[in-house]
């Protein structure tokens, strides 16, 4: 059965900074439950996630009690020397001399794969493994099934991390069911990210949940993934001690889905399919690349809220407050930097145009 992984991308924050005390509390609870896998990355929170992971996990617990995973980012690589430079920085941030699970970050069709192959990063990872610097080598993946098969034909890996949840099974871009099928056929362990789709499947609209008042939607989303074969780890980016405790209980109980759970899944898929929402998971990779300082995930949050509740002004109030400090959607210059960094392959400039027609020309608010 799959084990729970602690994703360190959405850690609790106070005044915009990661809350170390609460993170330590959550780490201790996680380890006490018998779980032991912590997943971070070089670029999470501008590097702060690796530093906090080092302080909350490595400096406070015996090294043999946990497994660390982190990632090498294509966007930070200019030549081969950057591979070891970044790895050294990561071990220093984390306070360890080795990484248990090391990944190439966000392998996908186009730029990232050209960088990783051009700089021999797949072979470099195997070399690091032979030297004992890392124990297992793999990559996180946001590309097509065709590219995945091509890469697996060329490079040996210990695992692959894919996005998988019940909304993305037959998504024409993500194609998560096909990706899992490829990994299972090759007997390569699958590690799962976004099982609740950035929180979207944990916070369902009231008009859905009134038919399922006793159901925890995050629990159902995780249990859906838990039932799938070939999955070794399921990562959850937990932001509060309460979320952590709920997820631990889900993995401890491992209850099969019941008829009411399956009915909820069907209702959610139908509901979101009709609304045509922006499938942003709030990874925030786009923010560093926006020259106009548009808070893209927050704009999409407001736009999705409008799509869900077109007669409610809450989306417009939220947006009005947002653009007091940041640029409005209409300031997008269409440079495409954000589009290239989006693991969901969203056409962000085009969506910003649509959001702008609603949000920048919305009702007059008092």
C-alpha positions in Angstrom: 0.0 0.0 0.0 1.1 3.6 -0.6 2.7 5.7 2.0 2.0 9.4 2.8 4.7 11.9 1.8 5.0 15.3 3.4 5.2 17.9 0.6 7.1 20.9 1.9 5.8 23.4 -0.7 2.8 24.7 1.1 4.1 25.0 4.7 2.3 27.1 7.3 3.1 30.9 7.2 2.9 33.9 9.4 3.2 37.3 7.9 4.3 35.8 4.6 7.2 33.8 6.2 7.2 30.0 6.9 6.3 29.3 10.5 9.1 27.2 11.8 7.5 26.4 15.1 4.3 25.0 13.6 6.3 23.2 10.9 8.4 21.5 13.6 5.2 20.5 15.4 3.8 19.0 12.1 7.1 17.2 11.4 7.1 15.6 14.8 3.5 14.5 14.4 4.2 13.1 11.0 7.2 11.0 12.2 5.4 9.8 15.3 2.7 8.4 13.0 5.2 6.1 11.3 5.5 8.2 8.1 9.0 9.4 7.1 9.1 11.0 3.6 9.8 14.7 3.1 9.7 16.3 -0.3 11.1 19.7 -1.0 12.9 21.4 -4.0 15.6 24.0 -4.7 13.0 26.6 -5.9 10.3 26.1 -3.3 9.7 29.4 -1.5 12.9 30.8 -3.1 15.0 28.2 -1.3 13.4 28.7 2.1 11.7 25.4 2.0 15.0 23.5 1.9 16.3 25.6 4.7 13.2 25.1 6.9 13.2 21.3 6.1 16.8 21.2 7.3 15.9 23.0 10.6 12.7 21.2 11.2 13.7 17.7 10.2 17.4 17.1 9.8 18.7 19.0 12.8 16.1 17.6 15.1 15.8 14.0 14.2 18.2 11.0 13.7 19.1 10.8 10.0 18.0 7.2 9.7 14.4 8.1 10.8 13.4 9.8 7.6 13.9 10.1 3.8 14.6 13.4 2.1 13.6 14.2 -1.5 14.6 17.3 -3.4 15.0 18.4 -7.0 17.3 19.9 -9.6 15.6 22.7 -11.5 16.2 23.1 -15.3 15.5 26.9 -15.2 18.6 27.4 -12.9 21.0 25.5 -15.1 23.3 27.3 -17.6 26.2 24.8 -17.9 27.2 21.4 -16.4 29.0 23.0 -13.4 25.6 24.2 -12.2 24.6 20.7 -11.4 27.1 20.1 -8.7 26.9 23.7 -7.5 23.2 23.4 -6.9 23.5 20.0 -5.3 26.1 21.4 -2.9 23.9 24.3 -2.0 21.0 21.8 -1.3 23.0 19.6 1.0 24.2 22.7 2.9 20.6 24.1 3.2 19.3 20.7 4.3 22.3 19.9 6.6 23.0 16.5 5.2 25.7 14.8 3.2 23.3 12.7 1.0 19.8 12.8 -0.5 17.6 9.8 -0.3 15.5 10.6 -3.4 16.7 13.0 -5.9 14.7 14.2 -8.9 15.0 16.2 -12.0 12.3 18.8 -11.5 9.3 19.1 -13.9 10.5 17.1 -16.9 8.2 17.9 -19.8 8.1 18.3 -23.6 10.2 21.3 -24.7 12.6 23.5 -22.8 13.1 21.5 -19.6 13.9 18.2 -21.3 16.3 19.9 -23.8 18.2 21.4 -20.8 18.3 18.1 -18.9 19.4 16.1 -21.9 21.8 18.8 -23.2 23.6 19.0 -19.9 23.6 15.2 -19.4 21.6 15.5 -16.2 20.1 11.9 -16.4 23.7 10.5 -16.6 24.9 12.9 -13.9 22.1 11.6 -11.6 23.2 8.0 -12.1 26.8 9.0 -11.4 25.7 10.7 -8.1 23.9 7.5 -7.2 27.0 5.3 -7.8 29.0 7.7 -5.6 26.5 7.4 -2.8 25.5 11.1 -2.9 22.0 10.0 -3.6 20.2 6.7 -2.9 17.5 6.8 -5.6 17.2 8.8 -8.7 14.1 9.8 -10.7 12.2 12.8 -12.0 8.9 14.6 -11.6 6.9 14.7 -14.8 4.4 17.0 -16.5 4.8 15.9 -20.1 3.1 13.7 -22.7 2.9 9.9 -22.5 4.9 9.7 -25.7 7.9 11.6 -24.1 7.7 9.6 -20.9 8.1 6.3 -22.9 10.9 7.8 -24.9 12.8 8.9 -21.8 12.2 5.6 -20.0 13.6 3.8 -23.0 16.8 5.8 -22.8 17.5 6.4 -19.1 17.2 4.0 -16.1 15.4 5.6 -13.1 14.2 4.3 -9.8 10.8 6.1 -9.7 8.8 8.8 -11.5 6.6 11.4 -9.8 3.4 12.3 -11.7 0.3 14.4 -11.1 -2.7 12.1 -10.4 -6.2 12.8 -9.1 -9.7 11.9 -10.1 -10.2 15.2 -12.1 -7.1 14.6 -14.3 -7.6 11.0 -15.3 -8.6 11.8 -18.9 -7.6 15.4 -19.1 -6.4 16.0 -22.7 -3.2 17.6 -21.5 -2.3 15.9 -18.3 -3.4 12.3 -19.2 -2.6 11.0 -15.8 -4.3 7.7 -16.2 -2.1 6.9 -19.2 1.1 8.0 -17.4 0.3 5.7 -14.5 -0.4 2.9 -17.0 3.0 3.3 -18.6 4.8 3.2 -15.2 2.8 0.1 -14.1 3.6 -1.7 -17.3 7.3 -1.1 -16.8 7.1 -1.8 -13.0 8.5 1.6 -12.2 7.2 2.9 -8.8 4.9 5.9 -9.2 5.1 8.8 -6.7 2.0 11.0 -6.8 1.7 14.8 -6.5 -1.4 16.9 -6.4 -3.8 14.2 -5.2 -6.2 16.9 -4.1 -5.3 19.2 -7.0 -3.7 22.1 -5.0 -6.6 22.0 -2.5 -9.4 22.3 -5.2 -10.7 18.8 -4.3 -10.5 19.5 -0.5 -12.6 22.6 -0.6 -15.7 21.8 -2.7 -18.5 24.2 -3.3 -21.4 24.1 -0.9 -23.9 23.2 -3.6 -22.0 19.9 -4.0 -21.3 19.2 -0.3 -24.9 19.7 0.8 -25.7 16.3 -0.7 -22.8 14.8 1.2 -22.8 16.5 4.6 -20.8 13.8 6.4 -18.1 13.3 3.8 -14.6 14.8 4.0 -13.7 15.5 0.3 -9.9 15.5 0.9 -10.2 12.1 2.5 -12.2 10.8 -0.5 -9.7 12.3 -3.0 -6.8 10.6 -1.2 -8.6 7.3 -0.9 -9.3 7.3 -4.6 -5.5 7.5 -5.3 -4.7 5.0 -2.5 -6.7 2.3 -4.4 -4.6 2.5 -7.5 -1.8 0.0 -8.2 1.9 0.7 -8.5 1.9 3.8 -6.3 4.6 4.0 -3.7 4.2 7.5 -2.3 1.3 10.0 -2.3 2.5 13.5 -1.5 0.3 16.1 0.2 1.3 19.7 0.7 -0.1 20.1 4.2 -0.4 23.7 5.6 -1.9 23.1 9.0 -1.6 20.6 11.8 -5.3 19.8 11.3 -4.8 18.9 7.6 -1.8 16.7 8.6 -3.8 14.8 11.2 -6.7 14.2 8.8 -4.3 12.8 6.1 -2.5 10.6 8.6 -5.9 9.1 9.6 -6.8 8.5 6.0 -3.5 6.5 5.4 -3.9 4.7 8.7 -7.5 3.6 8.1 -7.1 2.9 4.3 -10.8 2.5 3.9 -12.1 1.5 0.4 -14.4 3.9 -1.4 -18.1 3.3 -0.8 -21.1 4.0 -3.1 -21.6 7.5 -1.6 -17.9 8.4 -2.2 -18.1 7.3 -5.8 -21.2 9.4 -6.3 -19.3 12.4 -4.9 -16.5 11.8 -7.4 -19.0 11.7 -10.2 -20.7 14.9 -9.0 -17.5 16.8 -8.8 -16.2 15.7 -12.2 -19.5 16.7 -13.8 -19.7 20.0 -11.9 -16.2 21.2 -12.7 -16.5 19.9 -16.3 -19.5 22.2 -16.8 -17.8 25.3 -15.2 -14.6 25.0 -17.2 -12.5 26.3 -14.3 -8.8 27.3 -14.6 -6.9 24.2 -13.4 -4.2 26.2 -11.5 -2.7 24.3 -8.6 -1.1 27.4 -7.0 2.4 26.1 -7.4 3.4 29.7 -8.0 6.2 28.9 -10.5 4.8 31.6 -12.7 5.4 34.5 -10.3 9.2 34.8 -10.6 8.9 35.1 -14.4 6.2 37.8 -14.6 7.8 41.2 -15.5 4.6 43.1 -14.6 4.2 41.6 -11.1 0.8 40.2 -11.7 -0.2 37.7 -8.9 -1.4 35.1 -11.4 -2.6 32.4 -9.0 -4.7 35.0 -7.1 -6.2 36.4 -10.3 -7.2 32.8 -11.3 -8.7 32.3 -7.9 -10.9 35.3 -8.3 -11.8 34.3 -11.9 -12.7 30.8 -10.8 -14.8 32.3 -8.0 -16.7 34.4 -10.6 -17.2 31.3 -12.8 -18.7 29.4 -9.9 -20.8 32.3 -8.5 -21.4 34.8 -11.3 -24.0 36.7 -9.4 -21.9 37.2 -6.3 -19.5 40.2 -5.9 -17.0 38.4 -3.6 -14.7 37.7 -6.4 -14.6 41.4 -7.4 -14.0 42.5 -3.8 -11.1 40.1 -3.5 -9.7 41.3 -6.8 -10.0 44.9 -5.9 -8.0 44.3 -2.8 -5.4 42.4 -4.7 -4.6 45.1 -7.3 -4.0 47.7 -4.6 -0.6 46.0 -4.2 -0.1 44.2 -7.5 -0.7 44.8 -11.2 -4.1 44.0 -12.7 -4.6 41.2 -15.2 -5.0 43.8 -18.0 -1.3 44.7 -17.6 -0.2 41.4 -19.1 2.1 42.0 -22.1 1.8 38.5 -23.4 5.5 37.7 -23.1 4.8 34.0 -22.4 7.4 33.6 -19.6 4.6 32.3 -17.2 3.3 29.9 -19.8 6.7 28.2 -20.2 7.0 27.8 -16.4 3.5 26.3 -15.8 3.5 22.6 -15.1 -0.2 22.5 -15.9 0.5 23.8 -19.4 -2.0 26.6 -19.0 -2.1 29.3 -21.7 -1.7 31.9 -18.9 -1.7 35.1 -21.1 -4.9 34.0 -22.9 -6.6 33.2 -19.6 -5.5 36.5 -18.1 -7.2 38.2 -21.0 -10.5 36.4 -20.2 -10.1 37.1 -16.5 -9.5 40.8 -17.3 -12.7 41.2 -19.2 -14.6 40.1 -16.1 -12.5 41.4 -13.3 -11.0 44.7 -14.6 -14.4 45.7 -16.0 -16.6 44.4 -13.3 -19.2 46.1 -11.2 -18.6 49.3 -9.3 -17.9 48.4 -5.7 -18.6 50.6 -2.8 
